[in-house]
Structure formats: structure tokens, C-alpha cells
Amino acid sequence: FTVLSWCGYLKVDLGPFPALRAFQARILERPCVQQAMKAEGLLR
């Protein structure tokens, strides 16, 4: 998940990899992940 998150900053297109995009979306929905990312200043 962490490395996949870097793809947006590095302009890596995950379009050809729908399973990876779905995985990233599922993980991001988790409240504990959102809480940790907010604490790190990665989400508002």
C-alpha cells in the first residue's frame, strides 16, 4: 500500500493494473489507515 501511494507523486499510471487500484482503494477505506495518514499529514 505504501509503495502504491507513491505512484501518484511519481506520476506512475496504475490504469493498466485495476487489481492494484482496487487494493489501494480498499486499504484506504480502513479507518485505522485514514487515522494514521491524517496523523502524518497525508490526508486532511
TIMI-2910 file (N, C-alpha, C, CB; in pm, 1 decimal, decimal comma, always signed):
<rs>
+----------+----------+----------+----------+----------+----------+----------+----------+----------+----------+----------+----------+------+
!      n_x !      n_y !      n_z !     ca_x !     ca_y !     ca_z !      c_x !      c_y !      c_z !     cb_x !     cb_y !     cb_z ! resn !
+----------+----------+----------+----------+----------+----------+----------+----------+----------+----------+----------+----------+------+
!    +81,9 !   -119,6 !     +0,0 !     +0,0 !     +0,0 !     +0,0 !    +86,1 !   +125,7 !     +0,0 !    -93,1 !     +0,0 !   +120,0 !  Phe !
!   +190,5 !   +125,1 !    +80,7 !   +276,0 !   +243,5 !    +90,3 !   +340,9 !   +275,2 !    -43,3 !   +383,5 !   +223,4 !   +197,0 !  Thr !
!   +396,5 !   +175,1 !   -106,9 !   +463,6 !   +196,8 !   -235,5 !   +361,4 !   +238,0 !   -341,4 !   +539,5 !    +68,9 !   -280,3 !  Val !
!   +243,1 !   +179,4 !   -337,9 !   +138,8 !   +220,0 !   -432,8 !   +101,8 !   +366,3 !   -413,8 !    +14,2 !   +131,9 !   -416,8 !  Leu !
!   +105,5 !   +413,3 !   -290,4 !    +73,6 !   +553,4 !   -263,9 !   +174,3 !   +647,2 !   -328,9 !    +68,6 !   +578,8 !   -114,1 !  Ser !
!   +295,1 !   +603,8 !   -345,9 !   +398,2 !   +686,5 !   -409,4 !   +369,3 !   +707,9 !   -557,4 !   +535,9 !   +622,3 !   -392,2 !  Trp !
!   +293,5 !   +618,4 !   -618,4 !   +268,7 !   +625,5 !   -762,7 !   +206,1 !   +758,5 !   -803,0 !   +178,3 !   +510,8 !   -806,3 !  Cys !
!   +117,4 !   +812,0 !   -723,0 !    +55,4 !   +940,2 !   -755,3 !   +156,4 !  +1053,5 !   -759,6 !    -52,6 !   +972,2 !   -654,9 !  Gly !
!   +248,1 !  +1054,0 !   -664,0 !   +351,1 !  +1158,7 !   -659,6 !   +451,7 !  +1143,7 !   -773,2 !   +424,1 !  +1155,6 !   -525,1 !  Tyr !
!   +475,9 !  +1019,4 !   -813,2 !   +574,7 !   +992,2 !   -917,5 !   +514,1 !   +988,3 !  -1057,4 !   +643,8 !   +861,4 !   -889,4 !  Leu !
!   +384,0 !  +1014,9 !  -1066,0 !   +312,5 !  +1015,2 !  -1194,3 !   +317,1 !   +878,9 !  -1263,9 !   +371,4 !  +1121,5 !  -1286,4 !  Lys !
!   +310,2 !   +771,6 !  -1184,3 !   +304,2 !   +636,1 !  -1238,8 !   +157,2 !   +602,6 !  -1261,3 !   +373,1 !   +531,2 !  -1142,6 !  Val !
!   +121,9 !   +566,0 !  -1382,9 !    -15,7 !   +534,4 !  -1419,0 !    -49,8 !   +392,1 !  -1376,1 !    -37,6 !   +551,8 !  -1570,6 !  Asp !
!   -144,9 !   +378,4 !  -1285,4 !   -189,6 !   +245,9 !  -1243,1 !   -309,3 !   +198,2 !  -1325,3 !   -225,5 !   +247,4 !  -1094,6 !  Leu !
!   -343,2 !   +271,8 !  -1429,6 !   -454,9 !   +234,9 !  -1516,1 !   -450,5 !    +91,7 !  -1567,2 !   -459,5 !   +326,9 !  -1631,7 !  Gly !
!   -333,5 !    +43,7 !  -1609,7 !   -326,1 !    -93,1 !  -1659,9 !   -335,1 !   -199,7 !  -1549,8 !   -198,1 !   -111,2 !  -1736,3 !  Pro !
!   -346,7 !   -156,6 !  -1424,3 !   -345,3 !   -250,6 !  -1312,2 !   -467,7 !   -230,6 !  -1222,5 !   -216,2 !   -234,2 !  -1230,2 !  Phe !
!   -585,6 !   -268,0 !  -1271,0 !   -707,6 !   -244,3 !  -1193,8 !   -709,3 !   -315,7 !  -1058,5 !   -826,7 !   -287,7 !  -1274,2 !  Pro !
!   -646,6 !   -429,5 !  -1049,2 !   -644,5 !   -500,9 !   -920,8 !   -564,6 !   -423,0 !   -816,5 !   -584,8 !   -642,0 !   -938,4 !  Ala !
!   -455,1 !   -361,0 !   -858,0 !   -376,1 !   -280,4 !   -764,6 !   -453,0 !   -156,0 !   -721,5 !   -242,2 !   -240,2 !   -828,2 !  Leu !
!   -522,9 !    -94,4 !   -815,0 !   -603,2 !    +23,6 !   -779,9 !   -714,4 !    -14,1 !   -683,1 !   -663,0 !    +88,5 !   -906,4 !  Arg !
!   -777,7 !   -128,5 !   -705,1 !   -884,4 !   -174,3 !   -616,0 !   -829,1 !   -204,8 !   -477,1 !   -953,6 !   -298,9 !   -674,2 !  Ala !
!   -712,7 !   -268,1 !   -472,9 !   -647,6 !   -297,6 !   -344,9 !   -619,2 !   -168,4 !   -269,0 !   -516,6 !   -376,6 !   -367,0 !  Phe !
!   -562,6 !    -71,2 !   -337,6 !   -529,2 !    +56,5 !   -274,9 !   -656,0 !   +123,8 !   -221,2 !   -457,2 !   +149,3 !   -375,6 !  Gln !
!   -763,1 !   +120,4 !   -297,1 !   -889,1 !   +182,3 !   -254,2 !   -945,2 !   +112,1 !   -131,0 !   -992,2 !   +178,9 !   -368,1 !  Ala !
!   -937,9 !    -21,9 !   -128,6 !   -988,3 !    -96,8 !    -13,1 !   -910,3 !    -64,5 !   +113,2 !   -982,4 !   -246,5 !    -40,3 !  Arg !
!   -779,2 !    -57,5 !   +101,6 !   -696,6 !    -28,5 !   +218,3 !   -722,8 !   +113,6 !   +267,1 !   -547,1 !    -47,5 !   +185,5 !  Ile !
!   -735,7 !   +207,2 !   +174,8 !   -758,0 !   +347,0 !   +211,5 !   -891,4 !   +367,2 !   +283,1 !   -752,6 !   +434,7 !    +87,5 !  Leu !
!   -987,2 !   +278,8 !   +261,9 !  -1116,9 !   +288,8 !   +328,9 !  -1109,3 !   +253,3 !   +477,0 !  -1217,2 !   +198,7 !   +260,4 !  Glu !
!  -1006,0 !   +184,2 !   +518,9 !   -995,2 !   +140,3 !   +658,0 !   -975,8 !   +260,5 !   +750,5 !   -878,3 !    +40,4 !   +674,4 !  Arg !
!  -1057,6 !   +268,9 !   +855,9 !  -1046,1 !   +382,1 !   +948,6 !   -906,7 !   +396,3 !  +1009,8 !  -1147,6 !   +367,4 !  +1059,2 !  Pro !
!   -842,2 !   +285,5 !  +1041,9 !   -709,0 !   +295,2 !  +1103,1 !   -606,7 !   +351,6 !  +1004,8 !   -663,0 !   +157,5 !  +1153,0 !  Cys !
!   -621,7 !   +321,5 !   +878,1 !   -530,7 !   +374,4 !   +776,9 !   -555,0 !   +524,1 !   +760,0 !   -548,9 !   +300,2 !   +641,6 !  Val !
!   -680,6 !   +563,7 !   +755,2 !   -712,1 !   +706,0 !   +743,0 !   -659,7 !   +783,4 !   +863,5 !   -863,7 !   +726,7 !   +728,6 !  Gln !
!   -675,2 !   +726,0 !   +982,5 !   -626,3 !   +791,3 !  +1103,9 !   -474,5 !   +809,1 !  +1098,4 !   -665,8 !   +709,9 !  +1228,6 !  Gln !
!   -403,3 !   +705,7 !  +1058,3 !   -257,1 !   +713,4 !  +1050,6 !   -213,0 !   +814,5 !   +945,5 !   -197,7 !   +575,6 !  +1019,0 !  Ala !
!   -280,0 !   +815,5 !   +830,5 !   -242,3 !   +908,9 !   +724,6 !   -271,5 !  +1053,0 !   +765,1 !   -315,9 !   +874,9 !   +595,1 !  Met !
!   -380,5 !  +1074,9 !   +837,5 !   -410,4 !  +1209,7 !   +887,4 !   -304,5 !  +1254,1 !   +987,2 !   -550,2 !  +1214,1 !   +952,7 !  Lys !
!   -263,0 !  +1163,1 !  +1073,7 !   -160,8 !  +1195,3 !  +1173,8 !    -28,4 !  +1232,7 !  +1107,5 !   -140,1 !  +1076,7 !  +1269,1 !  Ala !
!     -1,4 !  +1174,3 !   +992,0 !   +121,8 !  +1203,3 !   +918,4 !   +107,1 !  +1323,2 !   +824,9 !   +164,1 !  +1081,7 !   +838,5 !  Glu !
!    -12,5 !  +1380,2 !   +818,8 !    -35,2 !  +1494,7 !   +731,6 !    -54,8 !  +1457,3 !   +585,8 !    +78,7 !  +1589,3 !   +742,8 !  Gly !
!    -87,7 !  +1332,2 !   +560,0 !   -106,4 !  +1285,8 !   +422,9 !   -251,6 !  +1296,9 !   +376,6 !    -59,8 !  +1142,4 !   +410,5 !  Leu !
!   -343,2 !  +1310,7 !   +471,2 !   -485,2 !  +1332,0 !   +441,8 !   -533,6 !  +1449,2 !   +524,5 !   -570,1 !  +1203,8 !   +471,4 !  Leu !
!   -640,1 !  +1509,1 !   +478,3 !   -699,2 !  +1619,4 !   +555,1 !   -822,9 !  +1572,9 !   +623,8 !   -730,9 !  +1739,0 !   +466,1 !  Arg !
+----------+----------+----------+----------+----------+----------+----------+----------+----------+----------+----------+----------+------+
</rs>
